[in-house]
């Protein structure tokens, strides 16, 4: 192999690709090629090596207490830990004749001191290394969309008036400041109510149309509270806030005081995406046809955000906000006003967890106030389901939809249903409970749902046997990784949902139900479980990173299938995966297996049939 070939080979391996030219030259000068026969012991607790190994061809097995823990292949590297800490608990044995590069220990440690990125990679734990590999894989396409902050864009000078100002004085000051937005300082100690806002449209409505006296205090027409964000907040988060509250401007806070005004147009010019257009279309839709058109635009929004390499969790949050608005508006267009205040519309399952990005199905329910006749609502719910299907939300194969009377009933009937679920006589009881536990209200009188959520937590108290059977579903599907750390794919690929995502979701869901955690998102549940000391910080971080990667690969597969006009499923084709993607997938599945072991031990699953 020529020196040029060696350089290209090393440059393809992370973190050697972070080295400067002179550092890479140092590597090439202090690196030899070696050959080892099968069954050669390279490293062991009693036999430390003076080299860092990079495999050109062959395989090496790593054992811990005589148990095979990992298999290294072409372009894999080992063992940094033994060089850094001068000890190891593992044994590395050649399992297939080996040709490899040997980098001298002194050179390896010199690089650790000279290059911070190189050092940091080898000192990180598994979750941090996985995160680094993800950033390496997707980082080349990451735009300013993910990293832009409020302070990065133009912030307008605010027009702030005191609560004692008259309407006339406030208008005069706004003219002086050349702005149509007046911020009212109410001088209260309640941070939520500290500032109010008067926009140009409010002035027209209150002064021109209603004839409000200009001598009246500005607080008479101000809207409280004025939504504010921090100056160092990420712009994406601000955009999410604007979409959620259907507003076009926010105040910018620094040290608790408003220092400026940020408009939607400023963020949009920075992002150059059309998320706001979809939100506005939804808000302005006056007919089902107009709403359907706006809903179809959500898929384009997904493609835009994905192309900008935005984190999947953020895409999911944005899509969840947009879809919630679609549900709310469709509900208002179909259900008569007098009935809207006597029922609560729920989205459940992945939609309830803010995890559904591409429309794969619809899981929803309607909680009706006691004393009302559910049959009154049936025709409207039939229409609701059919319209959602026309919007691109596929019909649920399990019929978990408001058009099904099982999921459209009174609060009292749902309470009885919860009692039945907790009897656990049928497999469907556990499945239905899991879906319902993920529910969130998106329209109607949401207070009707709160007692039902509370009842779930009441029923689980002291019910350890039920919880064990509930959590057992975490182990339903085999993780597609072999005992030799090889990916196990079927003829079409790997089912990314069954293979990894489901175990993390169901495991976190089980722990959340057991510990009365009200958070719906899986990441939120994991963080809360860490706060409560149920999950150690290391495992929690690893689960979040693994879920992020697996979800992104699933989204990538969905988008590719949409482009090709193929039906959606959760199978990903790994035949074209490079080494880095395969390594990330292996690491993620290893984390899934660790979590399964934790769930098995925590709920004593070996004690149940």
C-alpha positions in Angstrom: 0.0 0.0 0.0 1.5 3.4 -1.1 1.9 6.3 1.3 -1.0 8.0 -0.6 -3.2 5.0 -0.1 -2.4 4.9 3.6 -3.2 8.6 4.0 -6.6 8.1 2.2 -7.4 5.0 4.4 -6.6 6.8 7.7 -8.5 9.9 6.6 -11.7 7.9 6.3 -11.6 6.9 10.0 -12.9 9.1 12.7 -11.4 10.9 14.6 -8.2 10.7 12.5 -10.1 12.8 9.9 -9.9 15.7 12.4 -6.1 15.8 12.4 -4.2 18.7 10.9 -1.8 18.0 8.0 1.3 17.9 10.3 -0.5 15.7 12.7 -1.5 13.3 10.0 2.2 13.2 8.8 3.2 12.3 12.3 0.8 9.4 12.2 2.1 8.1 8.9 5.7 8.3 10.1 5.0 6.4 13.2 2.8 3.7 11.8 3.7 0.2 10.7 1.8 -2.7 9.0 1.6 -6.0 10.9 0.2 -9.5 10.3 -1.2 -11.8 13.0 -2.4 -15.3 12.7 -5.8 -16.5 13.9 -6.0 -17.0 17.8 -3.2 -14.6 18.5 -3.7 -12.7 21.7 -3.1 -9.0 21.0 -4.1 -7.4 24.3 -5.0 -8.9 27.7 -5.1 -7.7 31.4 -1.7 -9.3 31.8 -0.5 -8.4 28.4 -0.8 -4.7 27.6 0.1 -3.4 24.1 2.3 -0.5 23.1 0.2 0.0 19.9 -3.1 1.4 18.8 -4.6 -1.0 16.2 -6.4 -0.1 13.0 -7.7 -3.1 11.0 -7.0 -3.3 7.3 -8.3 -6.8 6.8 -9.5 -9.6 9.2 -11.4 -9.8 12.5 -10.6 -9.4 16.2 -12.8 -10.6 19.1 -13.0 -8.7 22.4 -13.8 -10.7 25.5 -14.7 -9.7 29.0 -14.7 -12.4 31.7 -14.7 -15.0 28.9 -17.8 -13.5 27.3 -17.6 -12.2 23.8 -18.6 -8.5 23.8 -17.5 -7.1 20.4 -16.1 -8.1 17.0 -13.8 -5.6 15.2 -13.7 -5.6 11.4 -12.1 -3.5 8.5 -11.5 0.1 9.5 -12.3 -0.6 13.1 -9.8 0.6 15.8 -8.9 -0.4 19.3 -7.9 -0.2 22.2 -7.6 3.4 23.2 -8.5 2.7 26.9 -5.6 0.4 27.6 -3.2 3.0 26.2 -4.7 5.9 28.1 -5.2 4.2 31.4 -2.4 1.6 31.2 -4.8 -1.2 32.1 -7.7 -3.3 30.6 -10.2 -5.8 31.8 -10.7 -7.1 28.2 -8.9 -9.6 26.0 -8.5 -9.1 22.3 -7.9 -12.2 20.2 -7.5 -12.5 16.4 -10.5 -14.5 15.1 -9.6 -14.2 11.4 -6.1 -13.7 10.1 -5.3 -10.0 10.6 -3.6 -7.3 8.7 -3.5 -4.0 10.5 -1.8 -0.7 11.1 0.1 -0.3 14.4 0.3 3.3 15.7 2.9 3.7 18.4 1.5 4.4 21.9 3.8 7.5 22.3 2.4 9.0 19.0 -1.2 8.2 20.0 -0.8 10.0 23.4 1.0 12.9 21.7 -2.0 13.3 19.4 -4.3 13.2 22.4 -2.4 16.2 23.9 -2.2 18.1 20.7 -5.7 17.7 19.2 -8.7 18.4 21.5 -11.2 16.8 19.2 -9.1 13.7 19.0 -8.7 13.6 22.8 -12.4 14.3 23.5 -13.6 11.5 21.2 -11.6 8.8 23.0 -12.5 10.1 26.5 -16.2 10.2 25.9 -18.8 7.6 27.0 -20.8 5.6 24.5 -23.7 8.1 24.2 -21.2 11.0 23.6 -19.3 9.0 21.0 -22.6 8.2 19.3 -23.5 11.9 19.3 -20.1 12.8 17.8 -20.6 10.2 15.0 -24.1 11.5 14.3 -22.7 15.1 14.1 -19.9 13.8 11.8 -22.4 12.0 9.6 -25.0 14.7 9.3 -23.0 17.8 10.2 -21.9 18.6 6.6 -25.5 19.6 5.8 -26.3 21.3 9.1 -27.3 24.8 8.3 -27.7 27.9 10.5 -31.3 26.8 11.0 -30.3 24.7 14.0 -27.8 27.0 15.6 -29.2 30.5 15.0 -30.1 32.4 18.1 -32.3 35.4 18.7 -29.2 37.6 19.1 -28.1 36.6 15.6 -31.0 38.4 13.8 -32.1 42.0 13.7 -34.0 42.9 16.9 -36.3 46.0 16.6 -36.2 48.7 19.2 -39.2 48.4 21.4 -41.8 51.0 22.0 -42.6 50.6 25.8 -45.1 52.7 27.6 -46.2 52.7 31.2 -49.6 51.4 32.3 -50.6 55.0 33.3 -50.2 56.2 29.7 -53.3 57.2 27.8 -54.1 55.6 24.4 -53.2 58.9 22.7 -49.8 59.1 24.5 -49.0 55.5 23.5 -49.9 56.1 19.9 -47.7 59.3 19.8 -44.8 57.3 21.2 -45.3 54.5 18.6 -45.3 57.1 15.8 -42.0 58.5 17.2 -40.5 55.1 17.3 -41.9 54.2 13.9 -43.5 51.0 15.0 -47.0 49.6 15.0 -46.4 47.5 18.2 -46.9 49.1 21.6 -45.6 47.2 24.6 -47.2 48.0 27.9 -45.2 47.8 31.1 -47.8 46.9 33.8 -45.4 47.2 36.7 -46.5 44.0 38.4 -44.4 41.4 40.2 -46.1 38.6 38.4 -43.6 37.7 35.6 -46.4 36.1 33.5 -48.3 39.4 33.5 -45.4 41.8 33.4 -45.9 43.0 29.8 -48.9 43.5 27.6 -49.1 44.4 23.9 -51.2 46.6 21.6 -50.9 46.0 17.9 -52.1 48.0 14.9 -55.1 45.7 14.4 -56.1 46.2 18.1 -56.0 50.0 17.7 -58.1 49.9 14.5 -60.7 47.6 16.2 -60.9 49.5 19.6 -60.4 53.1 18.5 -61.7 53.4 14.9 -64.5 50.8 15.1 -65.5 50.9 18.7 -64.8 54.6 19.3 -62.6 54.1 22.4 -61.7 57.5 24.0 -58.1 58.4 23.4 -57.8 59.7 26.9 -58.5 56.2 28.4 -55.6 54.2 29.8 -53.7 52.1 27.3 -54.2 49.1 29.6 -57.9 49.1 28.7 -57.1 47.7 25.2 -53.8 45.9 25.8 -53.6 42.1 25.5 -51.9 40.4 28.4 -49.5 38.6 28.7 -47.2 39.6 25.9 -45.3 36.4 24.9 -41.5 36.9 25.4 -38.3 34.9 24.7 -34.8 35.1 26.0 -32.1 36.9 23.9 -30.0 33.7 23.7 -32.8 31.4 22.9 -32.6 29.3 19.7 -34.6 30.7 16.8 -36.2 27.3 16.1 -37.6 27.3 19.6 -39.0 30.9 19.1 -40.6 29.8 15.8 -42.2 26.9 17.6 -43.6 29.3 20.2 -45.0 31.5 17.5 -46.7 28.6 15.7 -48.1 27.3 19.0 -49.6 30.7 20.0 -50.5 31.8 16.5 -48.6 35.1 16.9 -46.4 37.1 14.6 -44.1 38.9 17.2 -42.5 38.3 20.5 -40.7 40.5 23.0 -37.0 39.8 23.6 -35.8 39.6 27.2 -32.4 40.2 28.7 -32.0 40.1 32.5 -35.8 40.0 32.9 -36.4 43.2 30.9 -37.6 43.7 27.3 -34.8 44.9 25.1 -36.3 44.5 21.7 -39.0 43.1 19.5 -38.6 40.1 17.2 -41.0 39.7 14.3 -41.9 36.5 12.5 -40.7 37.9 9.2 -37.2 38.4 10.6 -37.0 34.8 11.5 -38.4 33.7 8.2 -35.9 35.7 6.3 -33.2 34.0 8.3 -34.6 30.5 7.9 -36.1 30.9 4.4 -38.6 28.1 5.1 -42.3 28.0 4.8 -43.5 26.6 8.1 -45.2 29.9 8.9 -47.2 29.8 5.7 -48.7 26.4 6.6 -49.6 27.7 10.1 -51.2 30.8 8.6 -53.1 28.7 6.0 -54.5 26.5 8.8 -55.5 29.4 10.9 -57.2 31.2 8.0 -59.0 28.1 6.6 -62.7 28.7 6.6 -63.7 25.5 4.8 -62.6 21.9 5.0 -61.2 22.1 1.4 -59.0 25.0 2.4 -57.9 23.1 5.6 -57.1 20.0 3.5 -54.9 22.0 1.2 -53.0 23.4 4.2 -52.6 19.9 5.8 -51.1 18.5 2.6 -48.4 21.3 2.8 -47.1 19.8 6.1 -45.3 17.0 4.2 -43.4 19.7 2.2 -42.5 21.3 5.5 -41.1 18.0 6.8 -38.9 17.6 3.7 -37.6 21.2 4.1 -36.7 20.7 7.8 -35.2 17.3 7.1 -33.1 18.7 4.2 -31.7 21.3 6.7 -30.5 18.4 8.9 -32.7 19.5 11.8 -32.9 17.1 14.7 -35.8 14.6 14.3 -37.2 15.5 17.7 -37.5 19.2 16.6 -39.1 18.3 13.3 -41.6 16.1 15.3 -42.4 19.0 17.6 -43.1 21.4 14.8 -45.2 18.8 12.9 -47.1 18.0 16.1 -47.9 21.7 16.6 -49.1 22.0 13.0 -51.2 18.8 13.1 -52.7 19.8 16.4 -53.9 22.9 14.7 -55.3 20.9 11.9 -57.2 18.7 14.3 -58.5 21.7 16.2 -59.7 23.6 13.1 -61.3 20.5 11.6 -63.1 19.8 14.9 -64.4 23.4 14.9 -65.6 23.1 11.3 -67.4 19.8 11.8 -68.7 19.7 15.4 -71.5 22.2 16.2 -70.5 24.9 18.7 -72.9 23.8 21.4 -71.3 20.3 21.4 -67.7 21.5 21.3 -67.8 22.4 25.0 -69.2 19.0 26.0 -66.4 16.8 24.7 -62.6 16.6 24.5 -60.8 15.4 21.3 -57.7 13.3 22.1 -54.8 12.3 19.9 -53.1 9.1 21.1 -50.1 6.8 20.4 -47.3 8.4 18.5 -49.3 11.5 17.8 -49.9 12.0 21.5 -46.2 11.5 22.1 -45.3 14.2 19.4 -43.4 11.4 17.6 -45.4 11.0 14.4 -43.8 12.9 11.6 -44.9 11.3 8.3 -48.7 10.5 8.5 -48.7 6.7 9.1 -52.1 6.3 10.8 -54.5 8.1 13.1 -55.1 7.2 16.7 -57.8 9.4 18.3 -60.6 9.4 20.8 -63.5 11.5 22.1 -64.3 12.0 25.8 -67.9 13.1 26.2 -69.3 14.9 29.3 -71.4 12.7 31.6 -75.1 13.0 30.9 -74.7 13.6 27.2 -75.7 10.9 24.7 -72.7 9.6 22.7 -74.9 8.7 19.8 -75.4 12.5 19.2 -71.7 12.7 18.4 -71.4 9.6 16.2 -72.3 11.2 12.9 -69.9 14.1 13.4 -67.1 11.7 14.4 -67.7 9.6 11.3 -67.3 12.7 9.2 -64.2 13.7 11.2 -62.5 10.3 10.5 -63.3 10.4 6.8 -62.0 13.9 6.4 -58.8 13.1 8.2 -58.3 10.2 5.7 -58.8 12.7 2.9 -56.2 14.9 4.6 -53.6 12.1 4.3 -54.0 10.5 7.7 -54.4 6.8 6.9 -57.1 4.8 8.6 -56.0 3.0 11.7 -55.8 -0.7 11.0 -56.8 -1.4 14.7 -59.8 1.0 14.3 -58.5 3.2 17.1 -60.5 6.2 15.9 -63.3 8.5 17.0 -65.6 6.9 14.5 -65.4 3.7 16.6 -67.9 3.9 19.5 -65.3 2.1 21.6 -63.2 5.3 21.5 -66.1 7.7 21.6 -67.9 7.6 24.9 -68.6 9.5 28.1 -66.1 10.2 30.8 -67.9 7.7 33.1 -67.7 5.0 30.4 -64.0 5.6 29.9 -63.5 5.3 33.7 -65.2 1.9 33.6 -63.0 1.0 30.5 -59.9 1.9 32.5 -61.0 -0.5 35.2 -61.4 -3.2 32.6 -58.0 -2.5 31.1 -56.3 -2.9 34.4 -57.8 -6.4 34.8 -55.4 -7.4 32.1 -57.5 -10.4 30.9 -56.7 -9.8 27.2 -53.6 -8.7 25.3 -55.7 -5.8 23.8 -56.2 -4.4 27.3 -52.5 -3.7 27.7 -52.2 -2.3 24.1 -55.3 0.0 24.5 -54.0 1.3 27.9 -50.6 2.0 26.4 -52.1 4.0 23.5 -54.5 5.9 25.9 -51.7 6.7 28.3 -50.0 8.6 25.5 -53.1 10.7 24.8 -53.2 14.5 24.8 -56.2 16.8 24.3 -56.1 19.0 21.1 -59.6 20.4 21.0 -62.9 20.8 22.9 -63.1 20.9 26.7 -59.8 19.4 27.8 -60.7 19.4 31.5 -62.7 16.3 30.7 -59.5 14.3 30.1 -57.6 15.3 33.3 -59.6 13.0 35.7 -59.0 10.0 33.4 -55.2 10.5 33.4 -55.4 10.8 37.2 -57.3 7.5 37.4 -54.6 5.7 35.4 -52.1 6.7 38.1 -54.5 5.6 40.9 -55.0 2.2 39.3 -51.3 1.5 38.9 -50.6 2.1 42.6 -49.3 -1.1 44.2 -50.3 -3.1 41.1 -46.8 -4.6 40.5 -48.0 -7.7 38.7 -50.0 -5.7 36.1 -47.0 -3.4 35.6 -44.8 -6.4 35.0 -47.0 -7.7 32.2 -47.4 -4.2 30.8 -43.6 -3.7 30.7 -43.0 -7.1 29.2 -44.0 -5.8 25.8 -40.6 -4.0 25.8 -39.0 -7.4 25.1 -41.5 -8.4 22.3 -39.1 -8.0 19.4 -35.5 -9.1 19.0 -32.9 -6.5 18.6 -31.4 -7.0 15.1 -27.8 -7.4 16.3 -25.9 -10.6 16.8 -23.8 -11.7 19.7 -20.8 -10.8 17.6 -22.0 -7.2 17.2 -23.1 -7.9 13.6 -26.2 -6.3 12.2 -28.9 -8.9 11.4 -31.0 -7.8 8.4 -33.8 -9.6 6.6 -33.9 -9.8 2.8 -35.4 -6.3 2.6 -33.5 -4.8 5.5 -34.1 -4.0 9.2 -37.4 -3.1 10.8 -36.1 0.0 12.7 -39.3 0.3 14.8 -39.6 -3.2 16.0 -35.8 -3.6 16.3 -35.1 -0.5 18.4 -37.6 2.3 18.6 -40.5 0.3 20.2 -38.3 -1.0 23.0 -37.2 2.5 24.1 -40.8 3.9 23.8 -42.5 1.0 25.6 -39.8 0.8 28.3 -39.9 4.6 29.0 -43.8 4.5 28.9 -43.8 1.6 31.5 -41.5 3.5 33.8 -43.5 6.7 33.4 -46.8 5.0 34.2 -45.3 3.3 37.3 -43.8 6.6 38.5 -46.9 8.8 37.7 -45.0 11.0 35.1 -47.4 13.2 33.2 -44.9 14.1 30.4 -46.0 12.6 27.1 -42.9 12.6 24.9 -40.4 9.7 25.2 -37.4 12.0 25.6 -39.3 14.0 28.2 -40.1 10.8 30.1 -36.5 9.7 30.0 -35.3 13.0 31.3 -37.8 12.9 34.1 -36.9 9.4 35.0 -33.3 10.5 35.3 -34.4 13.4 37.5 -36.2 11.0 39.8 -33.1 8.7 40.0 -34.9 5.8 38.2 -32.5 6.0 35.3 -28.8 6.7 35.7 -27.6 9.8 33.7 -25.4 7.7 31.4 -28.2 5.3 30.4 -30.7 8.2 30.0 -28.2 10.1 27.7 -27.6 6.9 25.7 -31.3 6.2 25.2 -32.0 9.8 24.0 -29.1 9.6 21.5 -30.1 6.2 20.3 -33.8 7.1 19.9 -32.7 10.2 18.0 -30.6 8.3 15.5 -33.2 5.5 15.0 -36.0 8.0 14.5 -33.9 9.9 11.9 -33.1 6.7 10.0 -36.8 5.8 10.1 -37.7 9.3 8.7 -35.1 9.0 6.1 -36.6 5.7 5.0 -40.1 7.2 4.9 -39.0 10.2 2.8 -37.1 7.9 0.3 -40.2 5.7 0.0 -42.4 8.8 -0.6 -40.1 10.0 -3.4 -40.2 6.5 -5.0 -44.0 6.3 -4.6 -43.7 3.2 -2.5 -45.9 2.3 0.5 -44.6 3.3 3.9 -43.2 0.8 6.3 -40.5 0.8 8.9 -37.9 -1.3 7.0 -34.6 0.4 6.3 -32.2 -0.9 3.7 -28.7 -1.0 5.2 -27.0 -2.4 2.1 -25.8 1.1 1.1 -24.8 2.1 4.6 -21.2 3.2 5.1 -19.0 2.1 8.0 -20.0 5.1 10.1 -23.7 4.5 9.7 -23.3 0.9 10.5 -21.3 1.7 13.6 -23.9 4.2 14.8 -26.6 1.6 14.2 -24.7 -1.1 16.1 -24.1 1.3 19.0 -27.8 2.3 19.1 -28.9 -1.4 19.2 -26.3 -2.1 21.9 -28.0 0.7 24.0 -31.4 -0.9 23.3 -30.2 -4.2 24.6 -28.8 -2.6 27.7 -32.2 -0.9 28.3 -34.1 -4.2 27.8 -31.9 -5.8 30.5 -32.7 -2.9 32.8 -36.5 -3.2 32.2 -36.2 -7.0 32.7 -34.5 -6.5 36.1 -36.6 -3.5 37.2 -39.9 -5.2 36.7 -38.7 -8.7 37.6 -39.9 -10.1 34.2 -38.2 -13.4 34.8 -40.8 -14.1 37.5 -43.8 -14.0 35.1 -44.8 -16.3 32.3 
